[in-house]
Amino acid sequence: MGVSVLAVGCISVVLVVVVWQVAATWRARMLSARERQNQELVVKCVRLLEENAELQRRTLAEIAQVREVTSAMEKMMRAVG
């Protein structure tokens, strides 16, 4: 009877360790997947910020052109009027 109790105890300990390790491995995989998703989001955000900066630069250039044309038209209208 003492041997069977010892065997059941050892099997129980082994099962607890196996379950514990499986859970730890699962948690590590989940954290790794989350980290990978975060890195992908960072890359996407950087790309969007760069695109936004380029759009702002183009918009400012277009505004400068419109101001130049408007100024030239005002001068011409003053000269005519």
C-alpha positions in Angstrom: 0.0 0.0 0.0 2.9 2.4 0.7 4.3 2.0 -2.8 1.0 2.7 -4.5 0.5 5.9 -2.5 4.1 6.9 -3.4 3.4 6.2 -7.1 0.2 8.2 -7.1 2.0 11.1 -5.4 4.8 11.0 -8.0 2.4 10.8 -10.9 0.4 13.7 -9.4 3.6 15.8 -9.1 4.6 15.0 -12.7 1.1 15.9 -13.9 1.2 19.2 -12.1 4.6 20.0 -13.5 3.5 19.1 -17.0 0.3 21.2 -16.8 2.4 24.1 -15.3 4.9 24.0 -18.2 2.2 23.8 -20.8 0.5 26.8 -19.3 3.8 28.7 -19.2 4.5 27.9 -22.8 1.1 29.0 -23.8 1.5 32.3 -22.0 4.9 32.8 -23.6 3.4 32.2 -27.1 0.6 34.6 -26.4 3.0 37.3 -25.2 5.2 36.8 -28.3 2.2 37.1 -30.6 1.1 40.3 -28.8 4.6 41.7 -29.1 4.6 40.9 -32.8 1.3 42.7 -33.3 2.5 45.7 -31.4 5.6 45.9 -33.6 3.4 45.7 -36.7 1.3 48.5 -35.3 4.4 50.6 -34.6 5.6 50.1 -38.2 2.2 51.0 -39.6 2.0 54.2 -37.4 5.4 55.3 -38.5 4.4 54.8 -42.2 1.2 56.8 -41.7 3.0 59.6 -39.9 5.5 59.8 -42.8 2.7 59.9 -45.3 0.9 62.6 -43.3 4.1 64.7 -43.2 4.5 64.3 -47.0 0.8 65.4 -47.5 1.3 68.4 -45.2 4.5 69.4 -47.2 2.6 69.2 -50.5 -0.3 71.1 -49.1 1.9 73.9 -47.9 3.6 74.0 -51.3 0.2 74.3 -53.0 -0.9 77.0 -50.7 2.3 78.9 -51.4 1.6 78.6 -55.2 -2.0 79.8 -54.7 -0.8 82.8 -52.7 1.7 83.7 -55.5 -1.0 83.5 -58.2 -3.4 85.5 -56.1 -0.8 88.1 -55.4 0.0 88.4 -59.1 -3.7 88.7 -60.0 -4.2 91.4 -57.4 -1.3 93.4 -58.8 -2.6 93.0 -62.3 -6.1 94.1 -61.3 -4.7 97.2 -59.5 -2.7 98.0 -62.6 -5.8 97.7 -64.8 -8.1 99.4 -62.4 
